[in-house]
């Protein structure tokens, strides 16, 4: 623990649920203001690009909003951002943004505002390159010694270095012996590129060697002869590290301290430009990021190093000079110069906590308050003393002159137990996860959460009891719990069925029916579900009905003559929990009877059409959410345009007529609010639809396993294929993820041709997962997968078939037809209805009520 904390100068929380990494942060004068003051550029894996100009906020309002210059939602995930001279014939700085399949270069410009809200910043695309291979990271510099502008080098996931000189592609080269990508950096002093290979060694390649090597049109076997006239690519020098490198850095602020820094998992290396080691520092912690920066002494380099214990350490070569505590684990750190603070430390966490801080301490202005010098009341003190003495005599008299040992033992035991619980809470953490409930009222949710709390309390009691025993065992075996090695104990348990449903009257006519066959005589259902037998209307035990808290009813019927059981309901998704409980309780019941040859099956056919109804409903809600988002963006642009025009009118010294702009502003505001409420309602429906889709998918997997007698391993593969996500996100949904997984099975273990299977497993790359236009392709693939499993297809992992597992399984879904046109018209009707009460006022004032963005700009 550090004595000092990093002094918080400015901070911001970026988004919610976004992810950030090492390359998502950079600093520089990206808007070319000419003042020399840096701006902070942050990109996230969710595609959100933000630019900040941090400054101290004098007032209580504003804060992050005043410092934020720009926020843009891009279409693809942002892997890395850099600021440099990336445009030919221009000395201005531009912003390079690396996406998985695209490199984009933008110009950031600011326009002076006419009102008190300040300047306006715009992001304009200068050029972009579509990449044929999935990118991992990039670096930039004056390749080949060219001055005046910067070139870019991108490393792909399969080991190809792609070189770009402004808006043109130069060449590409494959790294020899490549397996997994590592950090990449350019050394301008030697005109070479440094990377760490999968052989755990640092490799240096000169730009001249790369430019004359073999052209990388496709991956070639290094043992085969070269097909072109180039030279075989070989590193200029290598250095064995023996560990994976987290980051590389080549500081260029002083030639007197020309060094190459390598941050490993357990060591810090400082090398000369020829690969010789200057010094090496063994780390006693897990590092997360680092940054060399200039020192006031020649030949010495200062170093900022963050670790996973929320510490920011300052080294001068190998000497630790300062240690400061951060409120998070930094994944990226930079040093920037702002208007009000020079040399600020900018750090970013993986959850999006952005902090600008400085080292040192702040003086304390606290003064001890004066104590009132009043005289003591001796009579009151004497009365209190006599009262305490009386209590002591009474206790001593009742216990025969000796203290109560039971009370003392109780106090000691309580103290030890509290101390043990306090220690356990520092060592152990407990996480409980359960599936979401469907369509419950607020009172039903309260009851449900209350039962969960009771069960959770009992579970916590047993957990800490076991933890206490484990603690004693570890202590007795001299194993230290605070050694830094985490240990995980995982346990899966099922909540009682009576927690989510109650007995009900049977339903005779239903829409959906499922029949389960067994090889044993019929069983009384009251013996299978004893907790529901007391309130069941059928005393023979052949019929049992359940009603969920959401209102759905499920009926179970047992045949009197055959060995069949029928589950029926008006809700297809709600049958999954009852069918699952029925199958599991059959196994437990016949296992207690000692019957080892018990078998259960499903005769089919699979209810694919009923399942596809849930798929279509979920997808239509996703389409609606996207359309709501687009309409909200349009209305927000129109709303801001009207605001700017009104503010200009109000600040004008010569008042001018508003020309019904106030009416248009009210109408646009009503449209924005109506669309926001409709989008929020659609979001809640989408969450419920995804829960019901998961239930329907579980039911389909269960029926398919019973139909074809799948093993537990095969059932697990099938479940992981059809349920690749725990929840939907705006960037990645269930449809595209499931289609990619099912397509992989159809091209691998369920392929009819073994040659096609081997070829498909060897393929890498492919289109990025994107929002599909319809569900026809997905439904066709799921039906084809079920058909091939029914015809004897074997579900297995690629490694079991002696085939190489591909590095990345990409989405192969092709674009189809977009959602029905009537959905968009229904959504647009919401904004039309929200402004009906303004139409009379607008017509009377001669203004226009509803404008599209380009029409609004023309009107303003």
ZIJOPE-V77725 format. One record per pair of residues at least 12 apart in sequence whose C-alpha atoms are under 7 Angstrom apart, sorted by the first residue. I is the first residue (numbers start at 1). J is the second residue. Records with the same first field share a line. If there is no record, write none. Layout:
# ZIJOPE-V77725
I->J / J
This chain:
# ZIJOPE-V77725
2->323 / 324 / 325
4->324 / 325
5->324 / 325 / 326
6->324 / 325 / 326 / 357 / 358 / 359
7->357 / 358 / 359
8->356 / 357
9->356 / 357
10->54 / 55 / 56 / 355 / 356 / 357
11->354 / 355 / 356
12->64 / 353 / 354 / 355
13->352 / 353 / 354
14->352 / 353
15->352
18->44 / 45 / 46 / 351 / 352
19->44 / 45 / 350 / 351 / 352
20->44 / 45 / 349 / 350 / 351 / 352
21->331 / 350
22->331 / 332
23->79 / 80 / 81
24->42 / 43 / 44 / 79 / 80 / 81
25->41 / 42 / 43 / 81 / 332
26->40 / 41 / 42 / 81 / 82
27->39 / 40 / 41 / 336
28->40 / 83
30->83 / 93 / 94 / 95 / 108
31->108 / 109 / 110
32->92 / 93
37->337 / 338 / 339
38->336 / 337 / 338
39->51 / 52 / 53
40->52 / 53
43->78 / 81
44->77 / 78
45->77 / 78 / 79
46->77 / 731
47->73 / 74 / 75 / 76 / 77 / 78
48->72 / 73 / 74
49->71 / 72 / 73
50->70 / 71 / 72
51->68 / 69 / 70 / 71
52->67 / 68 / 69
53->67 / 68 / 69
54->67
55->67 / 340
69->121
70->121
76->99
77->99 / 100
78->97 / 98 / 99
79->98 / 99 / 100
80->97 / 98 / 137
81->96 / 97 / 98
82->95 / 96 / 97
83->95 / 96
84->150
85->149 / 150
86->149 / 150 / 151 / 166
87->166
88->149 / 166
94->106 / 107
95->107
100->134 / 135
101->130 / 131 / 132 / 133 / 134 / 135
102->129 / 130 / 131
103->128 / 129 / 130
104->127 / 128 / 129
105->125 / 126 / 127 / 128
106->123 / 124 / 125 / 126
107->123 / 124 / 125 / 126
108->121 / 122 / 123 / 124
109->121 / 122 / 123
110->122
115->647 / 648
127->167
133->156 / 765
134->156 / 157 / 765
135->154 / 155 / 156 / 157
136->155 / 156 / 157
137->154 / 155
138->153 / 154 / 155 / 184
139->152 / 153 / 154 / 184 / 185 / 186
140->152 / 153 / 186
141->186 / 188
142->188
143->191 / 207
144->191 / 207
145->191
151->164 / 165 / 166
152->164 / 165
157->181
159->174 / 175 / 178 / 181
160->172 / 173 / 174 / 175
161->173 / 174
172->215 / 216
173->210 / 215 / 216
174->216
176->233
178->197 / 198
179->198
180->198
181->197
182->195 / 196 / 197
183->195 / 196 / 246 / 247 / 248
184->248
185->248 / 249
187->250
191->206 / 207
192->204 / 205 / 206 / 207
193->205 / 206
196->245
200->240 / 241 / 242 / 243 / 244
201->238 / 239 / 240 / 241 / 242
202->238 / 239 / 240 / 241
203->235 / 237 / 238 / 239
204->235 / 236 / 237 / 238
205->235 / 236
206->236
210->233
212->230 / 231
213->230 / 231 / 232 / 233
214->228 / 229 / 230 / 231 / 232
237->275
239->275
243->264 / 265
244->264 / 265
245->262 / 263 / 264 / 265
246->263 / 264 / 265
247->262 / 263
248->261 / 262 / 263
249->261 / 262
251->292
253->294
256->298 / 299
257->298 / 299 / 300 / 301
258->272
259->271 / 272 / 273
260->272 / 273
265->286 / 287
266->282 / 283 / 286
267->281 / 282 / 283
268->280 / 281 / 282
269->281
281->318
285->307
286->307 / 308
287->306 / 307 / 308
288->306 / 307 / 308 / 330 / 331
289->305 / 306 / 307 / 330 / 331 / 332 / 333
290->304 / 305 / 306 / 333
291->303 / 304 / 305 / 333 / 334
292->304
300->316 / 317
301->316 / 317
302->315 / 316 / 317
303->315 / 316
306->330
307->329
308->329
309->329
310->325 / 326 / 327 / 328 / 329
311->323 / 324 / 325 / 326
312->324 / 325 / 326
328->349
329->349
330->347 / 348 / 349
331->348 / 349 / 350
332->347 / 348
333->345 / 346 / 347 / 348
334->346 / 347
344->356 / 357 / 358
345->357 / 358
436->691
438->550 / 688
439->550
440->549 / 550
444->549
500->548 / 549
501->546 / 547 / 548 / 549
502->546 / 547 / 548
503->532 / 535 / 536 / 545 / 546 / 547
504->545 / 546 / 547
505->537 / 545
506->544 / 545 / 555
507->555
510->568 / 569 / 570
511->569 / 570
512->568 / 569 / 570 / 572
513->566 / 567 / 568 / 569
514->566 / 567 / 568
515->564 / 565 / 566 / 567 / 602
516->564 / 565 / 566 / 600 / 601 / 602
517->563 / 564 / 565 / 600 / 601 / 602
518->563 / 564 / 599 / 600 / 601
519->563 / 598 / 599 / 600
520->563 / 598
521->563
522->558 / 559 / 560 / 563
524->541 / 542
525->541 / 542 / 544
526->541
528->585
542->557 / 558
543->556 / 557 / 558
544->556 / 557
552->571
553->569
554->567 / 568 / 569 / 575
555->567 / 568 / 569
556->568
572->696
573->692 / 695 / 696
576->695 / 696 / 698 / 699
600->706
601->706 / 707
602->703 / 706 / 707
603->707
604->707
611->696
614->693
615->693
616->775
618->686 / 689 / 690
621->682 / 686
623->819
625->679 / 682
627->824
628->675 / 679
632->672 / 675
634->853
635->668 / 672
637->853
638->853 / 856
639->665 / 668
641->857
642->661 / 665 / 860
645->860
659->847
660->845 / 847
663->842
664->849
667->835 / 838 / 849
670->834 / 835
671->831 / 834 / 835
674->830 / 831 / 834
675->830 / 831
697->722
701->718 / 719
708->790
714->795 / 796
721->738 / 741 / 742
722->738
723->738
724->737 / 738
736->769 / 770 / 771 / 772 / 811
739->778 / 813
740->810 / 811 / 812
742->781 / 782
743->781
746->785
747->760
748->760 / 761
749->794 / 795 / 796 / 798
750->788 / 793 / 794 / 795
758->803
761->803 / 804 / 805 / 806
762->804 / 806
763->806
764->806 / 807 / 808
765->808 / 810
766->810 / 811 / 812
767->810 / 811 / 812
768->810 / 811
769->810 / 811
772->815
773->815 / 816 / 817 / 818 / 819
774->816 / 817 / 818 / 819
